[in-house]
Amino acid sequence: MASLPLTLLRNARVFAPESRGPCHVLVGGGRILAVQAEPPAIDPSLCEVVDLGGARLIPGLIDAHVHVTGGGGESGPASRVPEVTLSELTRGGVTSVVGVLGTDCTTRSVAGLVAATLALRELGLSAWCWTGGYEVPPITLTGSVRSDIVFVDPIIGAGEIAISDHRSSQPTLDELARLAADCHVAGLMSGKAGVLHLHLGDGPRGLEPVRRLLGETEIPARVLHPTHVNRKRALFAEALELARRGSCIDVTAFPVAEGEDALSAADAIAAYCESGAPPARLTVSSDGGGCLPTFDADGRVAAMDVGSPGALAETLAALLASGQALERVLPVFTANVADALRLAHKGRIIVGSDADLVVLDDSHRIREVMARGRFMVRSGEPIAFGTFEGPLASA
């Protein structure tokens, strides 16, 4: 049976991300048509009605750092991580994603990343990507970072360019300045974010290269978006100062072992909220599909884990279980990301925004997910799948 043109979500407690209280939300054409206290007057024959029974309704999560083509490869070809699937993303409440390359820009390419990004769009998600990867000069699709951003629709900036890491190309300040300038000017020319998304390793220089960029060039602070800043406590302290200078910083929802000199994403978000730093300048991402290696003293991989796109939802649940108010922490997963990356119609439940919606259950877990007006998850289980994770995958 063909789906009805409208969907009415009744009896929701809306966090848009600010608390709106009990509301009814009307969805049609992939957009939010109404958010109001009284049910809208509509023809029942045109509308699917879903009663949420007072459950919390939040914007879909935006993940700005996912290895959609798979990461890894740092321990030989067999360590290359497979592509991230549609249901891995939606099960974790992710409705918008930004794809990224990492260490391996040799066996993986920007062309493949753009193709994977467009595939996610075909499957119903909203998707963009960064051009380049760890290395400098960065690999590109058209020959330059600037033209990639200007001419290739899904590309919104460059990243993840690696600094303070033994795996980086050890870029000079001049090289980083040129990359940041190209991102900034391309953003002006295209109306895109034009952001330089920076991978931070655990090297002793920390954020010094970023501070020098801000101190010695005219690059606007908003162009620089360092990620993994919670991997060391001292690095996180540096990042707080950077946020006060106008950059948006990104924490990563990777696992943190007991006694490790790192902050979990939940602890970092809670600490940021208490720090007095500007609330709008913090985002969180999953590093989903990325390799999370541990290196020995000789730089060889001693152990390896893989990032999960579900880490954002787990982090949000941990924050809420610890007593954090939903409206206080939710922008880090939604509106802050949309604003930093200039993703129009994302991150908020307001009339005219895309119908990217997530329902939380009483245990703060993902119950329903809607992406661009289409249900992707019902009762905690995916109902939409990528081409090769459905019947074809088991044939």
C-alpha positions, 0 to 999 in steps of 0.5 A: 500500500502506498504511504500517505502524504502526511504523518501526524506525530501526536502527543510528543514532548518536543525538544527542538532542541529547547523544550517546547512541551507537549506538541503535535508535529505534522510532517509532509514532503520531507519537511516539518509543516506544523509544531503546535499544542493542538492537533492540526485540522487535517483530512484523516484520509491523507494522514498517518497518525502515530501516537507517541504517548508523551515520549520525547521527540528530538531532532535527528542526530548530526554526525560530522565525522564518519568513515563511511567508506571504512577507515583503518589500514594501518596494520596492513590491507586486512585491517581496512574497515568495511563501509558503514551501512545505512542501518548502523547509522539510523539505529543510532539516531543519525539522520545527517552524516559527513563522510571523511577519509583518514590515514589511508588516502592511497587505497581509498579516494575522494571519488569513492567517498563522494560516491558513498555520500551520494549513495547514502542520499539515495537511501534517504539520509542527508549526507555530505563529506570532507575532501582530503584526508590526513595528508598534506598536500591533500588528495582531491577530486578536481585538483584543488581543495578550493574547486572541490568545495565550489564545484562538488555538491556534497563537499563542504570543507577539507578534512580530516587533516592530521596535526600533532600526530606521528601519522600526519604529513607534519604540515608547516604553518604555511601549508595549514594556512593555505588550506584554511584560506582555501576552505574559507574563500571556497565557502564564501564562493559557494555558500557552504561551511568552508571548514577545515576539519582537523584531526588532533593526535596525542603529540606534544604540540597539541593545538599549538598549530591552530593557535599560531594560525589564529595569531599569525593570519587573518583566518576567521576562527570559525573556519577551524574545527579540531576534532578528537580534542578529548583524547587527552585532558591537557588537550581538552583544556587547550580546546576550551581556550580555543572555543573562547577565541571563536572556534568550534571544537569537536569531541569524539565518542570513542571508548575510554579505558579506566585510568586512561588520560582521556575524557569520555565524550559524556564527561567532556560535554558535561565539563564543557557545559560547566566551564563557561565556554560559549555553549554553541561552540561544542560538537560531538562526533562518533568516528564511526567506521574508523580504526581506533588503534593503540600503538607501541613505542615503535609506532606499530599497531598493538591493539585495534577497535572500530568506532561505532555510529551508535556512539552518539546515542550512547553518549546522549543516554549516558548524559541523561542518565547522569542527570544532565537536562536534555535541552542543555546537552542536545544542541551539541548533537544537533543545532550546534553541528548544523550551525557550525557546518551551515547545514540549512534546515537541520538540527531543529524541530521548527516549521520548514526544517527537514523532518529528521526526528528521533523518539527516545524511550524512557531509558533514553534509548533510540525508539523511532527514527525518521529521516526526511519524513520517512521512518527508518527505525520503528520500536528500536529496530531498523526497517530500512536497509542499504542494498547489500545489507538486506535480502541480497546480503543473505542470498 
